[in-house]
Amino acid sequence: MAYGVGLALCLGTPGLVSALLLSGVVPAGSHLPEGIYLQLGYLFTGLVFLSATWVWWRSTQALRVFKERLEAQRPAMILQEVMVDAAVLESSSLCGLVYWVLVGNHAPRHVWGFILMTPLLFFALVPRYARWVEALES
């Protein structure tokens, strides 16, 4: 159940951001991606990869100590870990939204790259049920 809720969050936020961009509710920025705007793009890229690295590290640590938790605490731990991971990974979609407001007309592929990284990173990094069971058995 926790994975499903986290997945809904990591699919819902990019979906909402995409709807806002495609409907024109959030206007596209007209700045060229150079100078400070280029540096912001690099900063956003670094933040996305930093958040992915942090989620991978945190998940590894959580799986390592999962077996030591009391049985009654395990479902809450899984829910907490998945929700924190999903919230951190959603920062990618928010970076895409901000970058759209700044340079949307000139760098739409970068904006969509940020937005699409949220569900991709969730699928790649957040442990599924089988990984939690494996951690319990090892």
C-alpha positions, 0 to 999 in steps of 0.5 A: 500500500505504501508503494502505491501511495508513493507512486500516486504522489510521484505520478500525480505531481508531474501530471499536475505540473504537466497539465499546468504547463500544457494548458497555459495556466503557467506561462512559459518564460522567455529568457535565454538559457545562458548566464544566470539561467544556465547556472540555475539549470545546472543547479537544478540538475545537481539538486535532482541528482543529489536528491536521488543519491540521498534517496538511494542512501536512505533506502539502503540504510532503512533496509539494513535496519528493517529486520531489527525493528519490532514487527508492529513498527515495520509497516509504519517504517515502510510507509514513512520511508516511501513517503519521504522518498516520494516527497524528496523525488518530487523536487525534480518536478518543482525544478521543472516548473520553475525552469519553465517559468524562467526559460520555457520557450527556449529549453522545453526539453530540459523542463520536461526532463526535470518533470519526467525524472520524478516517476523514473527515479521513484521506479528506480530507487524506492524499494518495492515490497519484495526488497523489504521481504528480502531485507527481513529474511537476510 
